Amino acid sequence: MCIGRFLGGFVVGAAMGGVLGLLLAPRSGEETRELLLDKTEEAYKTSEDSLKEIQTKANDVMDNIQRKGDELFNKVQDLIKQQRGEA
């Protein structure tokens, strides 16, 4: 899951960069807290959306694996039936 690790690192890095930028910016404490809250909510929503996308892709992959496994199982059963009929 290289993509998942990349996205996780990207989100964490973006959050850390955002927090540092806010803390070092020349604003009043109240403005900084409000901005920090807004950015935190934005980061949460972004990470939630990324997680949903990853989950959807993982479900698609699992469905594909299940389908291919079922197809392979059916082929093996057909081959066994053919061998029994010919023997």
Secondary structure, 3 states (H helix, E strand, C coil): CHHHHHHHHHHHHHHHHHHHHHHHCCCCHHHHHHHHHHHHHHHHHHHHHHHHHHHHHHHHHHHHHHHHHHHHHHHHHHHHHHHHHHC
